[in-house]
Amino acid sequence: MTDPAAPILFVAEAVTLAHVARPTVLARGIAALGQRVVMALDDRYAAVCPSEGWATERIASLPTARFLEALRTGSPIHDRASFDAAIDDDLALLARVRPAVVVGDFRLSLGVSARLAGVPYINVSNAYWSPHARPTWRVPALPWTRFVPGALADRLFRAVRPIAFRMHASAMEASRRARGVRGLGRDLLGHYTDGDVTLYADPPELVPLVDAPATHRHLGAIAWSPAVALPAWWDAIDRRNGVIYVTLGSSGSAARLPAVLAGLARLGLPVVVATAGAPPPLSLPANVHVAPYLPGDAVAAQSRLVVCNGGSPTSHQALLHGVPVLALPSNLDQVLNSGYLCGAGVAAALRFEDSSAARVAAAARSLLDDDRMRERTATLAVRLARQRPVTVLARAIDELTATRTVEPRPLAMRPAIAV
């Protein structure tokens, strides 16, 4: 590792729990190697991602409600003002910490601020956002999709996606150019995966890349569980035949949860639910048990099926234990990951508008009865267990610090330039 006197700075964009959980796991691993770590994040998930002996800095993230509304409506995540503000916050942070390397998780502004500061930048992203991935583009849940049949909605989405992606990248591209940083041509995928090194929190077995440069690498699945105890009801439920574990995550639709639970309750297994801090449904079937958070690793290990929003953190947690996934995706990130899970034959997915109690029950029953899928997930679990995300990150840090020849620019607070 690099000189431990110069810290490795981790910056989490706390719009959802995943973007805090992943850098927490990686920071823990880098700290265990003897490197000084500083973690910068918003306070909103501090209760489930507490400091583990490293120094912390506070930095504002986009409000989660604003982020989720942008996903719901298909609007850009950043406008020019919010992106410029994030860049200025980053520059102040980098000036205080003076890191050897900065590692960001969905902190898109670091593509500008780290370059202005002359600090090597590692971007942690997902491989399905890579320009070198080849996903099958399907439409997420948007206000208009409920009125259009699924196949037609997918065709319309594929037609307009390139134009929409350019619109989503417009404000970020304007900020880059105004600050004198090389532009990315309004390429949203480029903005999402821009870094001196880009590390993908996905296994190559699930999301392969085509003609990717050496600076784009797979980390593998990152296993994280909140630091919470099992609830009192855990020991009282009959787990001899396994459980069905349900969590729609911090970006899932809580409005769908009652129908999902009503369907799963019909299958005769205990259903255990983590609401990610959201209020539970007012009425629950007798075999459904709810907690704000659960230690997902321990629960997945005793599950026969994991039902989630299709995002990578929970689905990877399930697959690490050889457990199939029923994905209920709504936003595009979840739709993309779910597509790869289904393509690998380790999951099934229901569209947002198709997740009625009856459809959820039927899909879950099919997965529970599918012995071949269970064999595939068991085989994949063996492969995932061999992957070492922290080792990949440590190697990237060493490479960047060993080859760094440019001194950082003075960290003056450069104002945004209107264009």
Secondary structure, 3 states (H helix, E strand, C coil): CCCCCCCEEEEECCCCCHHHHHHHHHHHHHHHCCCCEEEEECHHHCCCCCCCCCEEEECCCCCHHHHHHHHHHCCCCCCHHHHHHHHHHHHHHHHHHCCCEEEEECCCCHHHHHHHHCCCEEEEECHHHCCCCCCCCCCCCCCCHHHCCHHHHHHHHHHHHHHHHHHHHHHHHHHHHHCCCCCCCCCHHHHHCCCCEEEECCCCCCCCCCCCCCCEEECCCCCCCCCCCCCHHHHHCCCCCCEEEEECCCCCCHHHHHHHHHHHHHHCCCEEEECCCCCCCCCCCCCEEEECCCCHHHHHHCEEEEEECCCHHHHHHHHHCCCCEEECCCCHHHHHHHHHHHHCCCEEECCHHHCCHHHHHHHHHHHHCCHHHHHHHHHHHHHHHCCCHHHHHHHHHHHHHHHCCCCCCCCCCCCCCCC
